[in-house]
Amino acid sequence: MADLEQWVKDRLHDILGLSDRHVAQFIIGTARKSSSQQDFVSRLKQTGTIDIDQNVVAFAEELYEKVST
């Protein structure tokens, strides 16, 4: 879990310019609750906290794959 959390924090820093443990944990939890990559992206969009662009979609798809396997 610590490796995944660090990976998420690093990617968030690359994409959004921020890296926070609580945000990373929230995003990981949201990915785990999602039923598909598209559902995960939709859930992120519904939070209204980040703009969904191609970088965020690519990150979300990669994270979903990591937590769903």
PyMOL Python script that loads the backbone (N, CA, C, O; Angstrom):
from pymol import cmd

cmd.read_pdbstr("""\
ATOM      1  N   MET A   1       0.820  -1.203   0.000  1.00  0.00           N
ATOM      2  CA  MET A   1       0.000   0.000   0.000  1.00  0.00           C
ATOM      3  C   MET A   1       0.860   1.261   0.000  1.00  0.00           C
ATOM      4  O   MET A   1       0.538   2.239  -0.675  1.00  0.00           O
ATOM      5  N   ALA A   2       1.954   1.235   0.757  1.00  0.00           N
ATOM      6  CA  ALA A   2       2.812   2.420   0.829  1.00  0.00           C
ATOM      7  C   ALA A   2       3.412   2.742  -0.533  1.00  0.00           C
ATOM      8  O   ALA A   2       3.535   3.911  -0.899  1.00  0.00           O
ATOM      9  N   ASP A   3       3.789   1.700  -1.290  1.00  0.00           N
ATOM     10  CA  ASP A   3       4.342   1.932  -2.624  1.00  0.00           C
ATOM     11  C   ASP A   3       3.298   2.550  -3.545  1.00  0.00           C
ATOM     12  O   ASP A   3       3.600   3.473  -4.302  1.00  0.00           O
ATOM     13  N   LEU A   4       2.071   2.041  -3.481  1.00  0.00           N
ATOM     14  CA  LEU A   4       0.997   2.573  -4.306  1.00  0.00           C
ATOM     15  C   LEU A   4       0.703   4.018  -3.918  1.00  0.00           C
ATOM     16  O   LEU A   4       0.536   4.878  -4.783  1.00  0.00           O
ATOM     17  N   GLU A   5       0.640   4.278  -2.632  1.00  0.00           N
ATOM     18  CA  GLU A   5       0.380   5.642  -2.166  1.00  0.00           C
ATOM     19  C   GLU A   5       1.472   6.593  -2.653  1.00  0.00           C
ATOM     20  O   GLU A   5       1.173   7.708  -3.082  1.00  0.00           O
ATOM     21  N   GLN A   6       2.714   6.172  -2.592  1.00  0.00           N
ATOM     22  CA  GLN A   6       3.807   7.022  -3.060  1.00  0.00           C
ATOM     23  C   GLN A   6       3.712   7.245  -4.563  1.00  0.00           C
ATOM     24  O   GLN A   6       3.966   8.348  -5.046  1.00  0.00           O
ATOM     25  N   TRP A   7       3.348   6.203  -5.302  1.00  0.00           N
ATOM     26  CA  TRP A   7       3.182   6.339  -6.743  1.00  0.00           C
ATOM     27  C   TRP A   7       2.090   7.366  -7.055  1.00  0.00           C
ATOM     28  O   TRP A   7       2.266   8.220  -7.925  1.00  0.00           O
ATOM     29  N   VAL A   8       0.969   7.279  -6.347  1.00  0.00           N
ATOM     30  CA  VAL A   8      -0.132   8.222  -6.561  1.00  0.00           C
ATOM     31  C   VAL A   8       0.325   9.642  -6.214  1.00  0.00           C
ATOM     32  O   VAL A   8       0.050  10.578  -6.965  1.00  0.00           O
ATOM     33  N   LYS A   9       1.009   9.807  -5.105  1.00  0.00           N
ATOM     34  CA  LYS A   9       1.491  11.140  -4.722  1.00  0.00           C
ATOM     35  C   LYS A   9       2.436  11.704  -5.779  1.00  0.00           C
ATOM     36  O   LYS A   9       2.353  12.883  -6.122  1.00  0.00           O
ATOM     37  N   ASP A  10       3.324  10.873  -6.290  1.00  0.00           N
ATOM     38  CA  ASP A  10       4.260  11.326  -7.331  1.00  0.00           C
ATOM     39  C   ASP A  10       3.522  11.728  -8.598  1.00  0.00           C
ATOM     40  O   ASP A  10       3.821  12.762  -9.195  1.00  0.00           O
ATOM     41  N   ARG A  11       2.558  10.912  -9.008  1.00  0.00           N
ATOM     42  CA  ARG A  11       1.789  11.224 -10.221  1.00  0.00           C
ATOM     43  C   ARG A  11       0.935  12.478 -10.031  1.00  0.00           C
ATOM     44  O   ARG A  11       0.820  13.296 -10.943  1.00  0.00           O
ATOM     45  N   LEU A  12       0.336  12.628  -8.848  1.00  0.00           N
ATOM     46  CA  LEU A  12      -0.439  13.840  -8.584  1.00  0.00           C
ATOM     47  C   LEU A  12       0.445  15.072  -8.663  1.00  0.00           C
ATOM     48  O   LEU A  12       0.036  16.109  -9.184  1.00  0.00           O
ATOM     49  N   HIS A  13       1.648  14.953  -8.148  1.00  0.00           N
ATOM     50  CA  HIS A  13       2.573  16.087  -8.218  1.00  0.00           C
ATOM     51  C   HIS A  13       2.894  16.415  -9.677  1.00  0.00           C
ATOM     52  O   HIS A  13       2.938  17.585 -10.056  1.00  0.00           O
ATOM     53  N   ASP A  14       3.117  15.390 -10.488  1.00  0.00           N
ATOM     54  CA  ASP A  14       3.409  15.603 -11.904  1.00  0.00           C
ATOM     55  C   ASP A  14       2.234  16.245 -12.632  1.00  0.00           C
ATOM     56  O   ASP A  14       2.420  17.145 -13.451  1.00  0.00           O
ATOM     57  N   ILE A  15       1.029  15.781 -12.332  1.00  0.00           N
ATOM     58  CA  ILE A  15      -0.163  16.228 -13.061  1.00  0.00           C
ATOM     59  C   ILE A  15      -0.724  17.539 -12.519  1.00  0.00           C
ATOM     60  O   ILE A  15      -1.056  18.445 -13.283  1.00  0.00           O
ATOM     61  N   LEU A  16      -0.825  17.631 -11.197  1.00  0.00           N
ATOM     62  CA  LEU A  16      -1.520  18.764 -10.579  1.00  0.00           C
ATOM     63  C   LEU A  16      -0.610  19.730  -9.829  1.00  0.00           C
ATOM     64  O   LEU A  16      -1.028  20.825  -9.454  1.00  0.00           O
ATOM     65  N   GLY A  17       0.638  19.314  -9.614  1.00  0.00           N
ATOM     66  CA  GLY A  17       1.548  20.174  -8.865  1.00  0.00           C
ATOM     67  C   GLY A  17       1.341  20.080  -7.363  1.00  0.00           C
ATOM     68  O   GLY A  17       1.782  20.958  -6.621  1.00  0.00           O
ATOM     69  N   LEU A  18       0.681  19.033  -6.911  1.00  0.00           N
ATOM     70  CA  LEU A  18       0.495  18.834  -5.470  1.00  0.00           C
ATOM     71  C   LEU A  18       0.692  17.381  -5.129  1.00  0.00           C
ATOM     72  O   LEU A  18       0.487  16.498  -5.962  1.00  0.00           O
ATOM     73  N   SER A  19       1.092  17.140  -3.897  1.00  0.00           N
ATOM     74  CA  SER A  19       1.302  15.781  -3.427  1.00  0.00           C
ATOM     75  C   SER A  19       0.904  15.734  -1.963  1.00  0.00           C
ATOM     76  O   SER A  19       1.589  16.297  -1.108  1.00  0.00           O
ATOM     77  N   ASP A  20      -0.200  15.063  -1.674  1.00  0.00           N
ATOM     78  CA  ASP A  20      -0.720  15.025  -0.315  1.00  0.00           C
ATOM     79  C   ASP A  20      -1.152  13.606   0.018  1.00  0.00           C
ATOM     80  O   ASP A  20      -1.818  12.951  -0.784  1.00  0.00           O
ATOM     81  N   ARG A  21      -0.780  13.136   1.184  1.00  0.00           N
ATOM     82  CA  ARG A  21      -1.096  11.774   1.603  1.00  0.00           C
ATOM     83  C   ARG A  21      -2.598  11.528   1.665  1.00  0.00           C
ATOM     84  O   ARG A  21      -3.073  10.480   1.228  1.00  0.00           O
ATOM     85  N   HIS A  22      -3.340  12.475   2.200  1.00  0.00           N
ATOM     86  CA  HIS A  22      -4.786  12.291   2.358  1.00  0.00           C
ATOM     87  C   HIS A  22      -5.503  12.279   1.005  1.00  0.00           C
ATOM     88  O   HIS A  22      -6.437  11.507   0.792  1.00  0.00           O
ATOM     89  N   VAL A  23      -5.057  13.135   0.108  1.00  0.00           N
ATOM     90  CA  VAL A  23      -5.638  13.148  -1.236  1.00  0.00           C
ATOM     91  C   VAL A  23      -5.329  11.827  -1.934  1.00  0.00           C
ATOM     92  O   VAL A  23      -6.199  11.246  -2.584  1.00  0.00           O
ATOM     93  N   ALA A  24      -4.096  11.355  -1.801  1.00  0.00           N
ATOM     94  CA  ALA A  24      -3.707  10.084  -2.411  1.00  0.00           C
ATOM     95  C   ALA A  24      -4.563   8.944  -1.864  1.00  0.00           C
ATOM     96  O   ALA A  24      -5.044   8.108  -2.629  1.00  0.00           O
ATOM     97  N   GLN A  25      -4.753   8.903  -0.560  1.00  0.00           N
ATOM     98  CA  GLN A  25      -5.563   7.847   0.049  1.00  0.00           C
ATOM     99  C   GLN A  25      -7.009   7.915  -0.428  1.00  0.00           C
ATOM    100  O   GLN A  25      -7.634   6.884  -0.675  1.00  0.00           O
ATOM    101  N   PHE A  26      -7.539   9.128  -0.557  1.00  0.00           N
ATOM    102  CA  PHE A  26      -8.902   9.307  -1.044  1.00  0.00           C
ATOM    103  C   PHE A  26      -9.031   8.787  -2.479  1.00  0.00           C
ATOM    104  O   PHE A  26      -9.987   8.086  -2.809  1.00  0.00           O
ATOM    105  N   ILE A  27      -8.074   9.131  -3.313  1.00  0.00           N
ATOM    106  CA  ILE A  27      -8.127   8.717  -4.711  1.00  0.00           C
ATOM    107  C   ILE A  27      -7.980   7.205  -4.833  1.00  0.00           C
ATOM    108  O   ILE A  27      -8.676   6.581  -5.635  1.00  0.00           O
ATOM    109  N   ILE A  28      -7.097   6.617  -4.061  1.00  0.00           N
ATOM    110  CA  ILE A  28      -6.944   5.162  -4.072  1.00  0.00           C
ATOM    111  C   ILE A  28      -8.247   4.492  -3.627  1.00  0.00           C
ATOM    112  O   ILE A  28      -8.692   3.524  -4.243  1.00  0.00           O
ATOM    113  N   GLY A  29      -8.849   5.005  -2.565  1.00  0.00           N
ATOM    114  CA  GLY A  29     -10.122   4.457  -2.086  1.00  0.00           C
ATOM    115  C   GLY A  29     -11.221   4.585  -3.119  1.00  0.00           C
ATOM    116  O   GLY A  29     -12.029   3.672  -3.291  1.00  0.00           O
ATOM    117  N   THR A  30     -11.256   5.714  -3.806  1.00  0.00           N
ATOM    118  CA  THR A  30     -12.258   5.920  -4.849  1.00  0.00           C
ATOM    119  C   THR A  30     -12.040   4.942  -5.992  1.00  0.00           C
ATOM    120  O   THR A  30     -12.999   4.391  -6.532  1.00  0.00           O
ATOM    121  N   ALA A  31     -10.788   4.723  -6.363  1.00  0.00           N
ATOM    122  CA  ALA A  31     -10.485   3.759  -7.431  1.00  0.00           C
ATOM    123  C   ALA A  31     -10.953   2.367  -7.034  1.00  0.00           C
ATOM    124  O   ALA A  31     -11.521   1.645  -7.854  1.00  0.00           O
ATOM    125  N   ARG A  32     -10.722   1.992  -5.802  1.00  0.00           N
ATOM    126  CA  ARG A  32     -11.114   0.647  -5.338  1.00  0.00           C
ATOM    127  C   ARG A  32     -12.631   0.462  -5.316  1.00  0.00           C
ATOM    128  O   ARG A  32     -13.124  -0.649  -5.512  1.00  0.00           O
ATOM    129  N   LYS A  33     -13.363   1.536  -5.080  1.00  0.00           N
ATOM    130  CA  LYS A  33     -14.822   1.457  -5.035  1.00  0.00           C
ATOM    131  C   LYS A  33     -15.452   1.504  -6.420  1.00  0.00           C
ATOM    132  O   LYS A  33     -16.636   1.208  -6.575  1.00  0.00           O
ATOM    133  N   SER A  34     -14.677   1.871  -7.410  1.00  0.00           N
ATOM    134  CA  SER A  34     -15.203   2.037  -8.762  1.00  0.00           C
ATOM    135  C   SER A  34     -15.349   0.692  -9.451  1.00  0.00           C
ATOM    136  O   SER A  34     -14.608  -0.250  -9.173  1.00  0.00           O
ATOM    137  N   SER A  35     -16.314   0.620 -10.352  1.00  0.00           N
ATOM    138  CA  SER A  35     -16.590  -0.633 -11.053  1.00  0.00           C
ATOM    139  C   SER A  35     -15.852  -0.747 -12.383  1.00  0.00           C
ATOM    140  O   SER A  35     -15.797  -1.825 -12.975  1.00  0.00           O
ATOM    141  N   SER A  36     -15.284   0.367 -12.854  1.00  0.00           N
ATOM    142  CA  SER A  36     -14.549   0.362 -14.119  1.00  0.00           C
ATOM    143  C   SER A  36     -13.688   1.617 -14.183  1.00  0.00           C
ATOM    144  O   SER A  36     -13.789   2.503 -13.334  1.00  0.00           O
ATOM    145  N   GLN A  37     -12.848   1.676 -15.195  1.00  0.00           N
ATOM    146  CA  GLN A  37     -12.038   2.874 -15.393  1.00  0.00           C
ATOM    147  C   GLN A  37     -12.931   4.090 -15.624  1.00  0.00           C
ATOM    148  O   GLN A  37     -12.684   5.166 -15.078  1.00  0.00           O
ATOM    149  N   GLN A  38     -13.961   3.910 -16.432  1.00  0.00           N
ATOM    150  CA  GLN A  38     -14.866   5.009 -16.732  1.00  0.00           C
ATOM    151  C   GLN A  38     -15.616   5.471 -15.481  1.00  0.00           C
ATOM    152  O   GLN A  38     -15.828   6.667 -15.280  1.00  0.00           O
ATOM    153  N   ASP A  39     -16.011   4.514 -14.648  1.00  0.00           N
ATOM    154  CA  ASP A  39     -16.687   4.853 -13.396  1.00  0.00           C
ATOM    155  C   ASP A  39     -15.749   5.653 -12.495  1.00  0.00           C
ATOM    156  O   ASP A  39     -16.171   6.619 -11.858  1.00  0.00           O
ATOM    157  N   PHE A  40     -14.491   5.256 -12.442  1.00  0.00           N
ATOM    158  CA  PHE A  40     -13.511   5.970 -11.625  1.00  0.00           C
ATOM    159  C   PHE A  40     -13.336   7.405 -12.120  1.00  0.00           C
ATOM    160  O   PHE A  40     -13.349   8.339 -11.319  1.00  0.00           O
ATOM    161  N   VAL A  41     -13.174   7.587 -13.417  1.00  0.00           N
ATOM    162  CA  VAL A  41     -13.040   8.937 -13.979  1.00  0.00           C
ATOM    163  C   VAL A  41     -14.291   9.756 -13.663  1.00  0.00           C
ATOM    164  O   VAL A  41     -14.194  10.929 -13.302  1.00  0.00           O
ATOM    165  N   SER A  42     -15.451   9.145 -13.798  1.00  0.00           N
ATOM    166  CA  SER A  42     -16.713   9.827 -13.502  1.00  0.00           C
ATOM    167  C   SER A  42     -16.777  10.252 -12.039  1.00  0.00           C
ATOM    168  O   SER A  42     -17.203  11.365 -11.730  1.00  0.00           O
ATOM    169  N   ARG A  43     -16.353   9.366 -11.141  1.00  0.00           N
ATOM    170  CA  ARG A  43     -16.357   9.697  -9.713  1.00  0.00           C
ATOM    171  C   ARG A  43     -15.396  10.852  -9.414  1.00  0.00           C
ATOM    172  O   ARG A  43     -15.708  11.731  -8.611  1.00  0.00           O
ATOM    173  N   LEU A  44     -14.232  10.845 -10.061  1.00  0.00           N
ATOM    174  CA  LEU A  44     -13.296  11.958  -9.872  1.00  0.00           C
ATOM    175  C   LEU A  44     -13.914  13.265 -10.361  1.00  0.00           C
ATOM    176  O   LEU A  44     -13.797  14.304  -9.711  1.00  0.00           O
ATOM    177  N   LYS A  45     -14.570  13.196 -11.509  1.00  0.00           N
ATOM    178  CA  LYS A  45     -15.210  14.388 -12.075  1.00  0.00           C
ATOM    179  C   LYS A  45     -16.303  14.913 -11.142  1.00  0.00           C
ATOM    180  O   LYS A  45     -16.454  16.123 -10.975  1.00  0.00           O
ATOM    181  N   GLN A  46     -17.062  13.997 -10.537  1.00  0.00           N
ATOM    182  CA  GLN A  46     -18.157  14.390  -9.648  1.00  0.00           C
ATOM    183  C   GLN A  46     -17.674  15.118  -8.398  1.00  0.00           C
ATOM    184  O   GLN A  46     -18.427  15.890  -7.803  1.00  0.00           O
ATOM    185  N   THR A  47     -16.428  14.882  -7.995  1.00  0.00           N
ATOM    186  CA  THR A  47     -15.916  15.593  -6.819  1.00  0.00           C
ATOM    187  C   THR A  47     -15.778  17.080  -7.091  1.00  0.00           C
ATOM    188  O   THR A  47     -15.842  17.893  -6.168  1.00  0.00           O
ATOM    189  N   GLY A  48     -15.587  17.442  -8.362  1.00  0.00           N
ATOM    190  CA  GLY A  48     -15.428  18.844  -8.720  1.00  0.00           C
ATOM    191  C   GLY A  48     -14.120  19.455  -8.247  1.00  0.00           C
ATOM    192  O   GLY A  48     -13.962  20.676  -8.269  1.00  0.00           O
ATOM    193  N   THR A  49     -13.191  18.628  -7.825  1.00  0.00           N
ATOM    194  CA  THR A  49     -11.943  19.154  -7.262  1.00  0.00           C
ATOM    195  C   THR A  49     -10.810  19.257  -8.268  1.00  0.00           C
ATOM    196  O   THR A  49      -9.871  20.027  -8.068  1.00  0.00           O
ATOM    197  N   ILE A  50     -10.887  18.488  -9.352  1.00  0.00           N
ATOM    198  CA  ILE A  50      -9.843  18.574 -10.370  1.00  0.00           C
ATOM    199  C   ILE A  50     -10.470  18.612 -11.751  1.00  0.00           C
ATOM    200  O   ILE A  50     -11.522  18.022 -11.996  1.00  0.00           O
ATOM    201  N   ASP A  51      -9.801  19.317 -12.642  1.00  0.00           N
ATOM    202  CA  ASP A  51     -10.238  19.347 -14.032  1.00  0.00           C
ATOM    203  C   ASP A  51      -9.788  18.053 -14.692  1.00  0.00           C
ATOM    204  O   ASP A  51      -8.624  17.665 -14.594  1.00  0.00           O
ATOM    205  N   ILE A  52     -10.702  17.403 -15.351  1.00  0.00           N
ATOM    206  CA  ILE A  52     -10.402  16.135 -16.008  1.00  0.00           C
ATOM    207  C   ILE A  52      -9.890  16.429 -17.413  1.00  0.00           C
ATOM    208  O   ILE A  52     -10.635  16.868 -18.288  1.00  0.00           O
ATOM    209  N   ASP A  53      -8.598  16.175 -17.603  1.00  0.00           N
ATOM    210  CA  ASP A  53      -8.012  16.285 -18.930  1.00  0.00           C
ATOM    211  C   ASP A  53      -7.398  14.933 -19.289  1.00  0.00           C
ATOM    212  O   ASP A  53      -7.537  13.967 -18.539  1.00  0.00           O
ATOM    213  N   GLN A  54      -6.730  14.865 -20.419  1.00  0.00           N
ATOM    214  CA  GLN A  54      -6.196  13.582 -20.872  1.00  0.00           C
ATOM    215  C   GLN A  54      -5.162  13.020 -19.905  1.00  0.00           C
ATOM    216  O   GLN A  54      -5.073  11.803 -19.744  1.00  0.00           O
ATOM    217  N   ASN A  55      -4.375  13.882 -19.254  1.00  0.00           N
ATOM    218  CA  ASN A  55      -3.388  13.413 -18.275  1.00  0.00           C
ATOM    219  C   ASN A  55      -4.067  12.769 -17.073  1.00  0.00           C
ATOM    220  O   ASN A  55      -3.611  11.738 -16.578  1.00  0.00           O
ATOM    221  N   VAL A  56      -5.141  13.366 -16.609  1.00  0.00           N
ATOM    222  CA  VAL A  56      -5.877  12.822 -15.463  1.00  0.00           C
ATOM    223  C   VAL A  56      -6.536  11.505 -15.852  1.00  0.00           C
ATOM    224  O   VAL A  56      -6.529  10.554 -15.071  1.00  0.00           O
ATOM    225  N   VAL A  57      -7.098  11.442 -17.041  1.00  0.00           N
ATOM    226  CA  VAL A  57      -7.737  10.204 -17.505  1.00  0.00           C
ATOM    227  C   VAL A  57      -6.698   9.091 -17.595  1.00  0.00           C
ATOM    228  O   VAL A  57      -6.961   7.973 -17.153  1.00  0.00           O
ATOM    229  N   ALA A  58      -5.534   9.371 -18.153  1.00  0.00           N
ATOM    230  CA  ALA A  58      -4.481   8.358 -18.265  1.00  0.00           C
ATOM    231  C   ALA A  58      -4.039   7.889 -16.880  1.00  0.00           C
ATOM    232  O   ALA A  58      -3.847   6.693 -16.663  1.00  0.00           O
ATOM    233  N   PHE A  59      -3.877   8.821 -15.948  1.00  0.00           N
ATOM    234  CA  PHE A  59      -3.518   8.491 -14.572  1.00  0.00           C
ATOM    235  C   PHE A  59      -4.596   7.611 -13.937  1.00  0.00           C
ATOM    236  O   PHE A  59      -4.287   6.595 -13.314  1.00  0.00           O
ATOM    237  N   ALA A  60      -5.853   8.002 -14.097  1.00  0.00           N
ATOM    238  CA  ALA A  60      -6.966   7.261 -13.504  1.00  0.00           C
ATOM    239  C   ALA A  60      -7.041   5.845 -14.069  1.00  0.00           C
ATOM    240  O   ALA A  60      -7.271   4.887 -13.331  1.00  0.00           O
ATOM    241  N   GLU A  61      -6.850   5.719 -15.359  1.00  0.00           N
ATOM    242  CA  GLU A  61      -6.900   4.385 -15.964  1.00  0.00           C
ATOM    243  C   GLU A  61      -5.768   3.515 -15.449  1.00  0.00           C
ATOM    244  O   GLU A  61      -5.970   2.335 -15.165  1.00  0.00           O
ATOM    245  N   GLU A  62      -4.576   4.089 -15.326  1.00  0.00           N
ATOM    246  CA  GLU A  62      -3.436   3.321 -14.825  1.00  0.00           C
ATOM    247  C   GLU A  62      -3.630   2.929 -13.353  1.00  0.00           C
ATOM    248  O   GLU A  62      -3.332   1.800 -12.964  1.00  0.00           O
ATOM    249  N   LEU A  63      -4.126   3.860 -12.546  1.00  0.00           N
ATOM    250  CA  LEU A  63      -4.376   3.558 -11.149  1.00  0.00           C
ATOM    251  C   LEU A  63      -5.445   2.490 -11.006  1.00  0.00           C
ATOM    252  O   LEU A  63      -5.300   1.570 -10.201  1.00  0.00           O
ATOM    253  N   TYR A  64      -6.512   2.604 -11.775  1.00  0.00           N
ATOM    254  CA  TYR A  64      -7.574   1.608 -11.698  1.00  0.00           C
ATOM    255  C   TYR A  64      -7.020   0.221 -11.994  1.00  0.00           C
ATOM    256  O   TYR A  64      -7.361  -0.744 -11.310  1.00  0.00           O
ATOM    257  N   GLU A  65      -6.182   0.118 -12.990  1.00  0.00           N
ATOM    258  CA  GLU A  65      -5.567  -1.175 -13.319  1.00  0.00           C
ATOM    259  C   GLU A  65      -4.740  -1.702 -12.144  1.00  0.00           C
ATOM    260  O   GLU A  65      -4.752  -2.901 -11.864  1.00  0.00           O
ATOM    261  N   LYS A  66      -4.037  -0.825 -11.471  1.00  0.00           N
ATOM    262  CA  LYS A  66      -3.196  -1.237 -10.341  1.00  0.00           C
ATOM    263  C   LYS A  66      -4.046  -1.766  -9.166  1.00  0.00           C
ATOM    264  O   LYS A  66      -3.660  -2.738  -8.515  1.00  0.00           O
ATOM    265  N   VAL A  67      -5.181  -1.141  -8.900  1.00  0.00           N
ATOM    266  CA  VAL A  67      -5.976  -1.551  -7.745  1.00  0.00           C
ATOM    267  C   VAL A  67      -6.958  -2.675  -8.059  1.00  0.00           C
ATOM    268  O   VAL A  67      -7.463  -3.329  -7.146  1.00  0.00           O
ATOM    269  N   SER A  68      -7.231  -2.901  -9.334  1.00  0.00           N
ATOM    270  CA  SER A  68      -8.220  -3.919  -9.680  1.00  0.00           C
ATOM    271  C   SER A  68      -7.590  -5.277  -9.988  1.00  0.00           C
ATOM    272  O   SER A  68      -8.311  -6.245 -10.230  1.00  0.00           O
ATOM    273  N   THR A  69      -6.282  -5.365  -9.984  1.00  0.00           N
ATOM    274  CA  THR A  69      -5.638  -6.650 -10.282  1.00  0.00           C
ATOM    275  C   THR A  69      -5.161  -7.327  -9.029  1.00  0.00           C
ATOM    276  O   THR A  69      -4.595  -8.419  -9.095  1.00  0.00           O
TER     277      THR A  69
END
""", "prot")
cmd.dss("prot")
cmd.show_as("cartoon", "prot")
cmd.util.cbc("prot")
cmd.orient("prot")
